[in-house]
Amino acid sequence: MLGKTLRQQRELLKANDRSYSLRQVALRVGIEPAYLSKIERGDMPPPGEETIKKLAIELSLDSDVLLALAGKVSTDLQEVIRKRPQLFADLIRQLREVPDDAIVRVVREVSDGNW
């Protein structure tokens, strides 16, 4: 799913700006064009976190979403989870069946800091 998402976004951007060719995007991100092509086709396992983050920035995508599509979690989130693993495991399992609007309310409440 990661490769398909990357290719779709790159092609969408390329429709209006030729600088989003596979070759040019790969070079700006610091990888070989052939490697990016293989990632987009799903012929290679997902790249590392830093490459995914660079691709996210280059293609105006959310790095956490791309990491999730790659089956990964960002290093900063891993650190948060490691500090309270049981609590986060319980929380995530409880949220599995909760509708999105309820999760948004929880996130807003936490962000607001109104305890």
N, CA and C of each residue as an Amber inpcrd file, in Angstrom:
protein
   345
   0.8140000  -1.2020000   0.0000000   0.0000000   0.0000000   0.0000000
   0.8610000   1.2700000   0.0000000   2.0310000   1.2070000   0.6330000
   2.9190000   2.3640000   0.6480000   3.2970000   2.7670000  -0.7710000
   3.7590000   1.8060000  -1.5530000   4.2030000   2.1000000  -2.9080000
   3.1080000   2.6980000  -3.7650000   1.9220000   2.1390000  -3.6590000
   0.7890000   2.6480000  -4.4380000   0.4730000   4.0890000  -4.0610000
   0.4880000   4.3810000  -2.7660000   0.2150000   5.7410000  -2.2860000
   1.2760000   6.7210000  -2.7830000   2.5430000   6.3150000  -2.7000000
   3.6200000   7.1820000  -3.1700000   3.4770000   7.4780000  -4.6620000
   3.2320000   6.4260000  -5.4340000   3.1180000   6.5990000  -6.8820000
   1.9260000   7.4810000  -7.2400000   0.7770000   7.2370000  -6.6190000
  -0.4140000   8.0400000  -6.9190000  -0.1680000   9.5170000  -6.6320000
   0.4280000   9.8180000  -5.4820000   0.6790000  11.2100000  -5.1200000
   1.7130000  11.8390000  -6.0480000   2.7610000  11.0920000  -6.3540000
   3.8000000  11.6250000  -7.2380000   3.2310000  11.9100000  -8.6220000
   2.4340000  10.9960000  -9.1360000   1.8230000  11.1890000 -10.4580000
   0.8360000  12.3610000 -10.4470000   0.1060000  12.5060000  -9.3450000
  -0.8230000  13.6310000  -9.2150000  -0.0590000  14.9550000  -9.2590000
   1.0210000  15.0390000  -8.5270000   1.8370000  16.2500000  -8.5190000
   2.5140000  16.4720000  -9.8750000   2.9190000  15.3880000 -10.5040000
   3.6060000  15.4800000 -11.7950000   2.6900000  16.0050000 -12.8950000
   1.3820000  15.7900000 -12.7430000   0.4280000  16.2760000 -13.7490000
   0.5020000  17.7970000 -13.8850000   0.8570000  18.4810000 -12.8070000
   0.9610000  19.9420000 -12.8310000   2.3970000  20.4530000 -12.7970000
   3.3460000  19.5630000 -12.4880000   4.7310000  19.9980000 -12.3210000
   5.6620000  18.8470000 -12.7010000   6.3140000  18.9880000 -13.8160000
   7.1720000  17.9150000 -14.3460000   8.3500000  17.5840000 -13.4230000
   8.6180000  18.4370000 -12.4420000   9.7270000  18.1550000 -11.5250000
   9.4150000  16.9920000 -10.5800000   8.2110000  16.4520000 -10.6840000
   7.8390000  15.3040000  -9.8590000   7.9720000  13.9850000 -10.6190000
   8.8500000  13.9770000 -11.6070000   9.1480000  12.7100000 -12.2800000
   9.8010000  11.7830000 -11.2680000   9.7430000  10.5110000 -11.5370000
  10.3270000   9.5350000 -10.6310000  11.8040000   9.8480000 -10.4020000
  12.5180000  10.1310000 -11.4610000  13.9490000  10.4160000 -11.3750000
  14.2270000  11.6380000 -10.5010000  13.5080000  12.7170000 -10.7330000
  13.7810000  13.9530000  -9.9920000  13.4080000  13.8280000  -8.5150000
  12.2930000  13.1720000  -8.2260000  11.9020000  12.9750000  -6.8220000
  12.9520000  12.1250000  -6.1150000  13.3510000  11.0380000  -6.7370000
  14.3500000  10.1550000  -6.1310000  15.6420000  10.9150000  -5.8370000
  16.0960000  11.7030000  -6.7850000  17.3380000  12.4400000  -6.5850000
  17.2180000  13.4630000  -5.4600000  16.0750000  14.1270000  -5.3700000
  15.8970000  15.1080000  -4.2840000  15.8440000  14.4330000  -2.9190000
  15.3180000  13.2240000  -2.8780000  15.2050000  12.4950000  -1.6110000
  16.5300000  11.8090000  -1.2590000  17.3850000  11.6040000  -2.2590000
  18.6830000  10.9910000  -1.9980000  18.7260000   9.4930000  -2.2020000
  17.8560000   8.9840000  -3.0760000  17.8640000   7.5590000  -3.3880000
  17.9460000   7.3920000  -4.9030000  18.2590000   6.1930000  -5.3330000
  18.3410000   5.9040000  -6.7640000  16.9410000   5.8280000  -7.3630000
  16.7640000   6.3420000  -8.5640000  15.4580000   6.2430000  -9.2280000
  14.9570000   4.8050000  -9.3520000  15.8450000   3.8740000  -9.6370000
  15.4310000   2.4670000  -9.7540000  14.8880000   1.9520000  -8.4240000
  15.4860000   2.3980000  -7.3290000  15.0210000   1.9870000  -6.0020000
  13.6230000   2.5370000  -5.7330000  13.4020000   3.8170000  -6.0440000
  12.0720000   4.3950000  -5.8600000  11.0470000   3.6710000  -6.7240000
  11.4130000   3.3570000  -7.9360000  10.5120000   2.6230000  -8.8200000
  10.1200000   1.2790000  -8.2040000  11.0910000   0.5790000  -7.6490000
  10.8080000  -0.7220000  -7.0180000   9.9320000  -0.5700000  -5.7810000
  10.1490000   0.4980000  -5.0270000   9.2980000   0.7610000  -3.8550000
   7.8680000   1.0110000  -4.3180000   7.7030000   1.8590000  -5.3310000
   6.3680000   2.1760000  -5.8360000   5.6550000   0.9420000  -6.3670000
   6.3730000   0.0280000  -6.9620000   5.7750000  -1.1960000  -7.5030000
   5.5750000  -2.2700000  -6.4490000   6.1550000  -2.0720000  -5.2750000
   6.0470000  -3.0770000  -4.2180000   7.0260000  -4.2240000  -4.3980000
   8.0630000  -4.0080000  -5.2130000   9.0670000  -5.0410000  -5.4540000
  10.1590000  -5.0600000  -4.3910000  10.1910000  -4.0420000  -3.5480000
  11.1800000  -3.9410000  -2.4750000  10.4370000  -3.7240000  -1.1660000
  11.0380000  -4.1670000  -0.0710000  10.4330000  -3.8250000   1.2200000
  10.4900000  -2.3110000   1.4270000   9.6440000  -1.7950000   2.2870000
   9.6480000  -0.3450000   2.5210000  11.0190000   0.1370000   2.9830000
  11.3630000   1.3580000   2.6100000  12.6350000   1.9170000   3.0610000
  12.5790000   2.2600000   4.5460000  13.6790000   2.7530000   5.0610000
  13.7600000   3.1370000   6.4570000  12.9730000   4.4020000   6.7630000
  12.8650000   4.6740000   8.0400000  12.0710000   5.8080000   8.5260000
  12.5140000   7.1370000   7.9160000  13.8020000   7.3850000   7.8620000
  14.2770000   8.6730000   7.3550000  13.9110000   8.8730000   5.8870000
  14.0430000   7.8300000   5.0910000  13.6770000   7.9260000   3.6700000
  12.1830000   8.1440000   3.5190000  11.3930000   7.4520000   4.3230000
   9.9410000   7.6340000   4.2690000   9.5870000   9.0690000   4.6560000
  10.2340000   9.6030000   5.6760000   9.9630000  10.9890000   6.0830000
  10.3500000  11.9770000   4.9880000  11.4620000  11.7370000   4.3170000
  11.8700000  12.6080000   3.2110000  10.8660000  12.5360000   2.0640000
  10.3860000  11.3380000   1.7610000   9.3720000  11.1850000   0.7140000
   8.0850000  11.8980000   1.1000000   7.7200000  11.8050000   2.3640000
   6.5080000  12.4810000   2.8440000   6.6170000  13.9840000   2.6340000
   7.7400000  14.5490000   3.0070000   7.9380000  15.9920000   2.8300000
   7.9030000  16.3420000   1.3490000   8.6380000  15.5980000   0.5520000
   8.7380000  15.8690000  -0.8860000   7.3770000  15.7990000  -1.5810000
   6.5440000  14.8560000  -1.1480000   5.2620000  14.6320000  -1.8120000
   4.0750000  15.2290000  -1.0510000   4.3520000  16.0100000  -0.0190000
   3.3050000  16.6560000   0.7940000   2.3200000  15.6430000   1.3660000
   2.8680000  14.5960000   1.9600000   2.0670000  13.5700000   2.6110000
   2.4150000  13.5180000   4.0860000   1.5530000  12.9150000   4.8850000
   1.7770000  12.7790000   6.3150000   2.7540000  11.6280000   6.5700000
   3.8550000  11.9110000   7.2360000   4.8690000  10.8780000   7.4600000
   4.3540000   9.7500000   8.3490000   3.5010000  10.0530000   9.3210000
   2.9580000   8.9970000  10.1760000   2.0780000   8.0350000   9.3820000
   1.3250000   8.5810000   8.4380000   0.4780000   7.7250000   7.5860000
   1.3620000   6.8370000   6.7140000   2.3860000   7.4310000   6.0990000
   3.2760000   6.6290000   5.2530000   3.9920000   5.5560000   6.0680000
   4.4390000   5.9120000   7.2580000   5.0880000   4.9200000   8.1100000
   4.1280000   3.7860000   8.4550000   2.8990000   4.1250000   8.7610000
   1.9020000   3.0910000   9.0660000   1.6710000   2.1880000   7.8580000
   1.5990000   2.7800000   6.6670000   1.4240000   1.9820000   5.4500000
   2.6090000   1.0490000   5.2260000   3.7690000   1.4480000   5.7330000
   4.9790000   0.6300000   5.6300000   5.0890000  -0.3760000   6.7740000
   4.1160000  -0.3450000   7.6840000   4.1500000  -1.2490000   8.8300000
   5.1290000  -0.8070000   9.8980000   5.3620000   0.5070000   9.9640000
   6.3290000   1.0500000  10.9110000   5.6840000   2.1100000  11.7890000
   6.3620000   2.4360000  12.8730000   5.9540000   3.5130000  13.7730000
   7.1710000   4.4030000  13.9580000   6.9540000   5.7160000  13.9390000
   8.0810000   6.6420000  14.0460000   8.8160000   6.4630000  15.3710000
  10.0730000   6.7880000  15.3420000  10.9310000   6.6460000  16.5230000
  10.3910000   7.4340000  17.7060000   9.8880000   8.6510000  17.4570000
   9.3850000   9.4560000  18.5750000   8.1490000   8.8180000  19.2060000
   7.2830000   8.2170000  18.4030000   6.1100000   7.5370000  18.9630000
   6.5070000   6.2630000  19.6990000   7.4950000   5.5650000  19.1870000
   7.9820000   4.3700000  19.8850000   8.4760000   4.7320000  21.2800000
   9.1540000   5.8520000  21.3830000   9.6700000   6.2940000  22.6850000
   8.5230000   6.6040000  23.6510000   7.4880000   7.2620000  23.1500000
   6.3200000   7.5650000  23.9810000   5.6920000   6.2650000  24.4820000
   5.5290000   5.3000000  23.5960000   4.9140000   4.0200000  23.9590000
   5.7850000   3.2670000  24.9620000   7.0990000   3.2950000  24.7680000
   8.0090000   2.5840000  25.6760000   7.9320000   3.0920000  27.1060000
   7.5910000   4.3520000  27.2870000   7.5160000   4.9090000  28.6380000
   6.3190000   4.3540000  29.4180000   5.2360000   4.0210000  28.7090000
   4.0350000   3.4850000  29.3630000   3.3960000   2.4170000  28.4650000
   4.0940000   1.3260000  28.2300000   3.6400000   0.3400000  27.2440000
   2.2670000  -0.2670000  27.5430000   2.0080000  -0.6100000  28.7780000
   0.7230000  -1.2370000  29.1010000  -0.4330000  -0.2760000  28.8880000
  -0.2590000   0.9660000  29.3330000  -1.3280000   1.9550000  29.1640000
  -1.6420000   2.1990000  27.6890000  -0.5910000   2.3470000  26.8740000
  -0.8400000   2.6060000  25.4500000  -1.4000000   1.3860000  24.7380000
  -0.9570000   0.2060000  25.1170000  -1.5180000  -1.0140000  24.5250000
  -3.0030000  -1.1150000  24.8510000  -3.3590000  -0.8760000  26.1060000
  -4.7660000  -0.9150000  26.5040000  -5.5770000   0.1490000  25.7710000
  -5.0400000   1.3570000  25.7050000  -5.7340000   2.4580000  25.0350000
  -5.9980000   2.1300000  23.5650000  -4.9770000   1.6900000  22.8740000
  -5.1270000   1.4010000  21.4420000  -6.1210000   0.2660000  21.2230000
  -6.0600000  -0.7490000  22.0460000  -7.0250000  -1.8620000  21.8980000
  -8.4560000  -1.3890000  22.1600000  -8.6250000  -0.5210000  23.1510000
  -9.9620000   0.0060000  23.4460000 -10.4850000   0.8750000  22.3050000
  -9.5930000   1.5800000  21.6220000 -10.0000000   2.4860000  20.5420000
 -10.2730000   1.7630000  19.2310000  -9.9690000   0.4880000  19.1770000
 -10.1120000  -0.2860000  17.9400000 -11.5090000  -0.1770000  17.3270000
 -12.5380000  -0.2110000  18.1330000 -13.9150000  -0.2090000  17.6290000
 -14.6250000   1.1280000  17.7970000 -13.9170000   2.1220000  18.2930000
 -14.5180000   3.4290000  18.5590000 -14.6190000   4.2060000  17.2430000
 -15.7440000   4.8880000  17.0030000 -15.8630000   5.6820000  15.7670000
 -14.8630000   6.8360000  15.7400000 -14.4910000   7.2410000  14.5390000
 -13.4810000   8.2920000  14.3660000 -13.8380000   9.5860000  15.0940000
 -15.1080000   9.9700000  15.0700000 -15.4690000  11.2390000  15.7080000
 -15.2100000  11.1990000  17.2150000 -15.3670000  10.0450000  17.8280000
 -15.0810000   9.9230000  19.2580000 -13.5770000  10.0380000  19.5110000
 -12.7750000   9.4630000  18.6390000 -11.3200000   9.5590000  18.7830000
 -10.8780000  11.0040000  18.6040000 -11.4720000  11.6960000  17.6530000
 -11.1510000  13.1120000  17.4410000 -11.4530000  13.9180000  18.6980000
 -12.5770000  13.6260000  19.3610000 -12.9150000  14.3360000  20.6060000
 -11.8700000  14.0830000  21.6830000 -11.4160000  12.8370000  21.7960000
 -10.3890000  12.5060000  22.7890000  -9.1010000  13.2600000  22.4780000
  -8.6960000  13.2600000  21.2140000  -7.4640000  13.9580000  20.8210000
  -7.5830000  15.4460000  21.1240000  -8.7220000  16.0340000  20.8160000
  -8.9160000  17.4660000  21.0970000  -8.8480000  17.7590000  22.5890000
  -9.4640000  16.8990000  23.3740000  -9.4540000  17.1150000  24.8220000
  -8.0340000  17.0240000  25.3650000  -7.2710000  16.0410000  24.9000000
  -5.8920000  15.8990000  25.3450000  -5.0760000  17.1080000  24.8860000
  -5.2860000  17.5270000  23.6320000  -4.5540000  18.6830000  23.0910000
  -4.8730000  19.9620000  23.8550000  -6.1380000  20.1290000  24.2380000
  -6.5270000  21.3080000  24.9770000  -5.9710000  21.3280000  26.3960000
  -5.7040000  20.1470000  26.9260000  -5.1430000  20.0560000  28.2690000
  -6.1490000  20.3340000  29.3770000  -7.4310000  20.2240000  29.0670000
  -8.4720000  20.4510000  30.0690000  -8.7460000  19.1740000  30.8410000
  -8.0850000  19.0290000  31.9620000  -8.2760000  17.8280000  32.7730000
  -9.1930000  18.1650000  33.8750000
